C-alpha cells in the first residue's frame, strides 16, 4: 500500500512547486506524474509539504528524568511540531559518557522513539569537566560530543577533546559559558534586571568562551558547532571565524530571535540559559540568520515539571519547551513579516542541519518519506494544554500565530495527524 499526497505546495529541489508525491514501501517513488496503484489518497490543496524539520538541540530527559519528559512524549511532541529528526543532549542519568551508558539511551530510543533520534555523547565524565569521557567507545553511536548545560571550563581539556573528536571524525558541539563571570545571575544583565532588582548574567560569559574555543579550533582543526548563541558579540566572532576559513557553525533558538529582555514577565516561563538578551542582540541575531553567519535554528527544547517552573524568575529552573511552537512562531514573526523567505526558513530548519550533521530528510525520489504537512493559513493562539510534551512552560503561551501541523510522516509511516 502506498500514499498519494495530492495538490500540495511541496519544497523539493530547494524550491516550492505545486505537485503530487507518491510514497510506496516507505520511499518517495515519484514527485509529480506517476502511476498510483492501491494508494491511500490525501488531497492537500492549499497546504504545504516540507521535508521533516531537524532539531539539533533537544532535551528528551530519558534516561534519568522521566517526570520531566520521556523519549515517547518528546518525540511525539517533535512530530506534532513537524520534526522528523532530533539530536538529544547528554545531561541525563546516567550521563552518556561511555559506551555502556550511551547504549542505555540508544536502547530506550529504539524502543520508544516515533521519529529519528541521534544522541550526543558527553565531552567529559559526568559532564563535570575534570576527565575526558570515553569518546572512542561512544563514537559509533554519538552524532557529536557536547557537555551541553555546562561550558568546558578548562582550556587544556577542551583542546584535548577537540583533538580526540577530530581523530574520530566527530564534531564538538559547545555550550559556551564562563562560570567565573556568572556571579549568581539568572536573567540577562540589562535593563529589565536593573529595573526589577534581579541578578544578571553578562553577555561576556557567553562570548568570552566562544572566543577561547575559536582559538582552539584554529590550533586543532576540529569541526566545531556553537549551541544557542544569544549575543551580538557571539555573532561577530563567528562571522569573523568563518571569514578566516575555520570549520565553524552555530545555532540560535526562536526565543532569541523574537523576544528580548524587556519582554520578560515575572514567571519561570521566561527563564532559560542563555537568557533573553537586549534588543540589540536580537537584531544582531536576525542579521546573522540573514547573512548565513547563523546556520541553524534549534529549539533547545528543555521540559521541566510544573512545580520546577512555578517559582518565578529567581528560583525556577532554567529551560523552556519549544519544539511544538518553533515553526509557527518563526513563520509568523520572520516569514510573514518579510524578514526572511520561507525558502530561507527551510535552510535554517532542515537543509543546513543536513549539511553540518549529516542527518535529516529531503523530498526527492528514492529518499525515505520523512515529511511534514502544514496549513499556513491556520490562525490560533498557542495553548500549552494542547502540547504533547510533558513540559508546558513556554514564553509564547497565548501568542497568536499562523501555521499548524496537519500531518507528519517518518519513514513513510504517519506518526502524527491532526
C-alpha positions as CSV (number, residue, x, y, z in Angstrom):
1,X,0.0,0.0,0.0
2,X,1.2,3.5,-0.8
3,X,0.2,7.1,-0.1
4,X,-0.7,9.7,-2.6
5,X,-0.4,13.3,-1.4
6,X,-2.1,15.5,-4.0
7,X,-2.2,19.1,-4.9
8,X,0.2,20.4,-2.2
9,X,2.8,23.1,-2.5
10,X,6.0,21.0,-2.0
11,X,9.5,22.0,-1.1
12,X,11.7,20.0,-3.4
13,X,15.0,20.8,-5.2
14,X,15.3,23.9,-3.0
15,X,12.1,25.5,-4.3
16,X,8.3,25.3,-3.8
17,X,6.1,23.8,-6.5
18,X,2.6,22.6,-6.7
19,X,2.7,18.9,-7.3
20,X,1.9,15.4,-6.0
21,X,4.0,13.0,-4.0
22,X,3.6,9.2,-4.2
23,X,5.1,7.1,-1.4
24,X,5.4,3.3,-1.5
25,X,7.2,0.9,0.8
26,X,8.2,3.9,2.9
27,X,10.1,5.5,0.0
28,X,9.3,8.5,-2.2
29,X,8.6,6.9,-5.5
30,X,7.6,10.0,-7.5
31,X,7.3,13.7,-7.2
32,X,4.9,14.8,-9.9
33,X,3.5,12.5,-12.6
34,X,3.3,8.8,-12.0
35,X,1.0,5.7,-11.7
36,X,-0.6,5.4,-8.3
37,X,-2.0,2.0,-7.6
38,X,-3.6,0.8,-4.3
39,X,-2.8,4.1,-2.6
40,X,-4.4,6.0,0.3
41,X,-5.0,9.4,-1.1
42,X,-4.9,12.8,0.7
43,X,-5.9,16.0,-1.1
44,X,-3.6,18.6,0.4
45,X,-4.8,21.5,-1.8
46,X,-3.8,24.9,-0.1
47,X,-1.4,23.0,2.2
48,X,2.4,22.9,2.2
49,X,4.6,19.8,2.4
50,X,8.1,20.3,3.8
51,X,10.9,17.9,4.4
52,X,10.7,17.0,8.1
53,X,12.4,19.5,10.2
54,X,15.7,18.7,12.1
55,X,16.3,20.0,15.6
56,X,20.0,19.6,16.6
57,X,19.4,20.6,20.2
58,X,16.7,18.9,22.4
59,X,16.4,17.5,25.8
60,X,14.4,14.3,26.0
61,X,15.2,13.7,29.7
62,X,15.4,9.9,29.4
63,X,17.1,8.0,31.0
64,X,17.0,9.6,34.4
65,X,14.3,12.3,34.5
66,X,11.1,10.7,33.3
67,X,9.0,13.0,35.4
68,X,10.0,15.9,33.0
69,X,9.8,14.1,29.6
70,X,10.3,10.7,28.0
71,X,11.6,9.7,24.7
72,X,8.0,8.8,23.7
73,X,6.4,12.1,24.8
74,X,9.3,14.2,23.5
75,X,9.4,12.5,20.1
76,X,5.6,12.7,19.8
77,X,5.9,16.4,20.6
78,X,8.5,16.7,17.9
79,X,6.3,15.0,15.3
80,X,3.4,17.4,16.4
81,X,5.8,20.3,15.6
82,X,6.8,19.0,12.2
83,X,10.2,17.5,13.2
84,X,11.3,14.1,12.0
85,X,14.9,14.2,13.3
86,X,16.3,15.4,16.6
87,X,19.7,15.3,18.4
88,X,19.3,14.5,22.1
89,X,21.5,16.3,24.6
90,X,23.5,14.3,27.2
91,X,22.5,15.8,30.5
92,X,20.9,12.6,31.6
93,X,21.3,10.0,34.3
94,X,23.4,8.1,33.6
95,X,25.3,10.7,31.5
96,X,26.2,9.1,28.2
97,X,29.9,9.3,28.8
98,X,30.8,5.7,28.0
99,X,29.8,3.0,25.5
100,X,27.7,1.3,28.3
101,X,25.9,4.5,29.2
102,X,25.1,5.7,25.7
103,X,23.8,2.2,24.8
104,X,21.2,2.6,27.6
105,X,19.9,5.7,25.9
106,X,20.1,4.1,22.4
107,X,18.0,1.1,23.7
108,X,15.3,3.5,25.0
109,X,15.4,5.3,21.7
110,X,15.0,2.1,19.7
111,X,12.1,1.1,21.9
112,X,10.1,4.3,22.1
113,X,11.0,7.0,19.6
114,X,8.5,7.8,16.9
115,X,11.0,9.9,14.9
116,X,14.8,9.7,14.3
117,X,16.8,10.5,17.5
118,X,20.5,10.9,17.4
119,X,22.2,11.0,20.8
120,X,25.1,13.2,21.8
121,X,28.0,11.8,23.8
122,X,29.3,13.8,26.7
123,X,32.7,15.5,26.3
124,X,33.7,14.9,29.9
125,X,32.8,12.2,32.5
126,X,29.5,13.1,34.1
127,X,29.7,16.5,32.3
128,X,31.9,17.5,35.3
129,X,34.8,18.9,33.2
130,X,37.5,17.0,35.0
131,X,38.2,13.9,33.0
132,X,37.6,13.2,29.3
133,X,34.7,10.8,28.6
134,X,35.2,7.7,26.5
135,X,34.9,9.3,23.2
136,X,36.3,6.3,21.4
137,X,33.7,4.0,23.0
138,X,30.8,6.2,22.1
139,X,31.9,7.2,18.5
140,X,29.8,4.6,16.9
141,X,26.6,5.9,18.4
142,X,27.1,9.6,19.1
143,X,26.2,12.2,16.5
144,X,28.7,14.5,18.1
145,X,30.2,15.4,21.5
146,X,28.8,18.0,23.9
147,X,28.7,18.9,27.6
148,X,25.5,20.9,27.0
149,X,24.3,22.7,30.0
150,X,27.8,23.4,31.1
151,X,30.8,25.1,29.4
152,X,34.1,23.1,29.5
153,X,36.0,25.5,31.7
154,X,39.5,24.1,31.3
155,X,41.4,25.1,28.2
156,X,43.6,22.0,28.1
157,X,40.5,19.7,28.5
158,X,38.8,21.4,25.6
159,X,41.9,21.2,23.4
160,X,42.4,17.5,24.1
161,X,38.7,16.8,23.4
162,X,38.9,18.7,20.1
163,X,41.9,16.7,19.1
164,X,40.3,13.4,20.0
165,X,37.0,14.3,18.3
166,X,38.9,15.3,15.2
167,X,40.7,11.9,15.1
168,X,37.3,10.2,15.3
169,X,35.8,12.4,12.6
170,X,33.3,13.9,15.0
171,X,32.3,17.4,15.9
172,X,32.5,19.3,19.2
173,X,29.2,21.0,19.9
174,X,29.7,23.5,22.7
175,X,27.6,25.2,25.3
176,X,29.7,28.3,25.8
177,X,29.6,29.7,29.4
178,X,32.5,31.0,31.5
179,X,31.4,30.2,35.1
180,X,33.7,32.8,36.6
181,X,31.6,35.5,35.0
182,X,28.1,34.3,36.2
183,X,28.1,35.9,39.7
184,X,24.8,34.3,40.6
185,X,22.9,35.8,37.7
186,X,19.7,34.2,36.3
187,X,18.4,36.6,33.7
188,X,20.3,39.0,31.3
189,X,22.3,41.7,32.9
190,X,20.4,44.5,31.3
191,X,17.5,46.9,31.5
192,X,14.9,44.5,32.9
193,X,17.2,43.2,35.6
194,X,18.2,46.7,36.7
195,X,14.5,47.9,36.8
196,X,13.3,44.9,38.8
197,X,16.3,44.1,41.1
198,X,17.3,40.8,39.5
199,X,20.9,39.5,39.3
200,X,22.1,39.5,35.8
201,X,24.2,37.2,33.5
202,X,26.6,39.3,31.4
203,X,26.9,38.7,27.7
204,X,30.7,38.2,28.2
205,X,30.1,34.9,30.0
206,X,29.0,33.5,26.6
207,X,31.2,35.2,24.1
208,X,34.4,35.0,26.0
209,X,34.3,31.2,25.9
210,X,33.4,31.3,22.2
211,X,36.4,33.4,21.7
212,X,38.6,30.9,23.6
213,X,37.2,28.0,21.7
214,X,37.7,29.6,18.3
215,X,41.4,30.0,19.1
216,X,41.5,26.2,20.0
217,X,39.7,25.4,16.7
218,X,42.3,27.3,14.8
219,X,45.0,25.4,16.7
220,X,43.4,21.9,16.4
221,X,41.5,22.0,13.1
222,X,38.4,20.5,14.9
223,X,35.0,20.7,13.4
224,X,33.1,22.9,15.9
225,X,29.5,24.0,16.4
226,X,28.3,26.5,18.9
227,X,25.0,26.0,20.8
228,X,22.2,28.6,21.2
229,X,24.1,31.8,20.7
230,X,22.4,34.9,22.1
231,X,24.7,37.9,22.0
232,X,25.8,40.3,19.2
233,X,29.5,39.7,20.1
234,X,29.0,35.9,19.6
235,X,27.5,36.6,16.1
236,X,30.5,38.8,15.2
237,X,33.1,36.3,16.5
238,X,31.6,33.5,14.4
239,X,31.2,35.7,11.4
240,X,34.9,36.5,11.5
241,X,35.9,32.9,12.2
242,X,34.0,31.9,9.0
243,X,35.8,34.6,7.1
244,X,39.1,33.2,8.4
245,X,38.2,29.8,7.0
246,X,37.6,27.9,10.3
247,X,35.2,24.9,10.2
248,X,32.7,26.6,12.5
249,X,28.9,26.6,12.6
250,X,26.4,27.8,15.1
251,X,22.7,27.8,16.1
252,X,20.3,30.1,17.8
253,X,16.8,29.5,19.1
254,X,13.4,31.0,18.2
255,X,13.0,32.9,21.5
256,X,16.3,34.8,21.0
257,X,15.1,35.9,17.5
258,X,11.6,37.0,18.6
259,X,11.9,38.2,22.3
260,X,14.3,40.4,24.3
261,X,14.8,41.1,28.0
262,X,12.1,43.8,28.0
263,X,9.5,41.1,27.1
264,X,10.2,39.2,30.3
265,X,7.5,38.7,32.9
266,X,7.9,37.6,36.5
267,X,7.3,34.0,35.6
268,X,9.5,30.9,35.2
269,X,8.4,30.5,31.5
270,X,10.8,33.4,30.7
271,X,13.8,31.8,32.3
272,X,16.3,29.9,30.1
273,X,20.0,29.7,29.6
274,X,21.3,31.7,27.9
275,X,18.8,34.3,28.9
276,X,16.7,36.6,26.7
277,X,19.2,39.4,25.9
278,X,19.0,43.1,24.8
279,X,17.1,44.2,21.7
280,X,20.4,45.0,20.0
281,X,21.4,41.3,20.5
282,X,18.1,40.1,19.0
283,X,18.6,42.4,15.9
284,X,22.2,41.1,15.5
285,X,20.9,37.5,15.6
286,X,18.4,38.3,12.9
287,X,21.2,39.8,10.7
288,X,23.2,36.6,11.5
289,X,20.5,34.3,10.1
290,X,20.0,36.6,7.1
291,X,23.7,36.7,6.1
292,X,24.4,33.0,6.9
293,X,26.6,33.5,10.0
294,X,24.0,31.5,11.9
295,X,23.4,28.2,10.2
296,X,20.6,26.6,12.2
297,X,17.7,27.4,14.3
298,X,17.4,24.8,17.1
299,X,14.8,24.9,19.9
300,X,16.8,23.9,23.0
301,X,13.5,22.1,24.0
302,X,14.0,21.8,27.7
303,X,11.0,20.4,29.6
304,X,10.7,20.7,33.4
305,X,7.8,19.8,35.7
306,X,5.1,22.3,36.5
307,X,6.5,22.7,40.0
308,X,10.0,23.4,38.8
309,X,8.9,26.2,36.6
310,X,6.4,27.8,39.0
311,X,8.9,29.5,41.3
312,X,9.3,32.8,39.5
313,X,12.3,34.2,37.7
314,X,14.8,33.7,40.5
315,X,14.0,30.2,41.7
316,X,12.5,28.3,38.7
317,X,14.8,26.0,36.8
318,X,16.4,27.2,33.5
319,X,14.7,26.0,30.3
320,X,11.6,26.2,28.2
321,X,9.9,23.9,25.7
322,X,9.8,24.9,22.1
323,X,9.6,22.0,19.6
324,X,5.8,22.4,19.1
325,X,5.9,26.2,18.7
326,X,9.1,26.7,16.7
327,X,7.7,26.7,13.2
328,X,4.6,28.7,13.8
329,X,6.5,31.4,15.8
330,X,9.2,31.6,13.2
331,X,6.8,31.7,10.3
332,X,4.6,34.3,11.9
333,X,7.4,36.6,13.1
334,X,10.0,36.2,10.4
335,X,8.4,35.0,7.2
336,X,5.0,36.8,7.4
337,X,6.8,40.0,8.3
338,X,9.1,39.6,5.3
339,X,12.3,39.4,7.4
340,X,13.3,36.1,5.7
341,X,11.7,34.0,3.0
342,X,10.0,30.6,3.5
343,X,12.9,29.1,1.5
344,X,15.4,30.6,3.9
345,X,13.5,29.1,6.9
346,X,13.8,25.7,5.2
347,X,17.6,26.2,5.2
348,X,17.5,27.0,8.9
349,X,15.2,24.2,9.9
350,X,16.4,21.4,7.5
351,X,19.0,22.0,4.8
352,X,21.9,23.3,6.9
353,X,21.4,20.7,9.6
354,X,21.7,18.0,6.9
355,X,24.9,19.6,5.6
356,X,26.5,20.1,9.0
357,X,25.4,17.0,11.0
358,X,24.7,14.6,8.0
359,X,21.1,13.9,9.2
360,X,17.6,14.8,8.2
361,X,15.5,14.5,5.1
362,X,14.8,15.9,1.7
363,X,11.9,15.4,-0.7
364,X,13.2,13.6,-3.8
365,X,12.7,10.2,-5.5
366,X,14.5,7.4,-3.7
367,X,14.5,9.1,-0.3
368,X,12.7,7.8,2.8
369,X,9.5,9.7,3.3
370,X,10.3,12.0,6.3
371,X,7.9,14.8,5.6
372,X,5.5,17.2,7.4
373,X,2.4,18.9,6.1
374,X,1.3,22.4,7.3
375,X,-1.7,24.6,6.9
376,X,-0.1,28.1,6.8
377,X,-3.5,29.8,6.8
378,X,-4.5,28.3,10.2
379,X,-4.5,31.0,12.9
380,X,-4.6,30.2,16.6
381,X,-3.3,31.1,20.0
382,X,-0.5,28.9,21.5
383,X,-2.0,26.8,24.2
384,X,0.4,24.6,26.3
385,X,-2.5,22.4,27.3
386,X,-2.5,21.1,23.7
387,X,1.2,20.2,23.8
388,X,2.1,16.5,23.6
389,X,5.3,17.3,25.5
390,X,5.1,16.8,29.3
391,X,6.7,20.3,29.6
392,X,4.3,23.2,29.3
393,X,6.5,26.2,30.1
394,X,6.8,28.5,27.1
395,X,7.3,32.3,26.8
396,X,5.0,32.1,23.8
397,X,1.9,31.0,25.8
398,X,-1.1,32.9,24.4
399,X,0.7,34.2,21.4
400,X,-1.3,34.4,18.1
401,X,0.4,32.5,15.3
402,X,-0.1,31.1,11.8
403,X,0.9,27.7,10.7
404,X,-0.4,24.4,12.0
405,X,1.0,20.9,11.5
406,X,-1.6,18.7,9.8
407,X,0.5,15.5,9.4
408,X,4.0,14.2,9.9
409,X,5.4,11.0,8.4
410,X,8.6,9.3,9.3
411,X,9.9,6.6,7.0
412,X,6.6,6.6,5.1
413,X,4.5,6.0,8.3
414,X,2.1,8.5,9.7
415,X,3.3,9.4,13.2
416,X,1.1,12.5,13.8
417,X,-2.1,13.5,12.2
418,X,-4.4,16.3,13.2
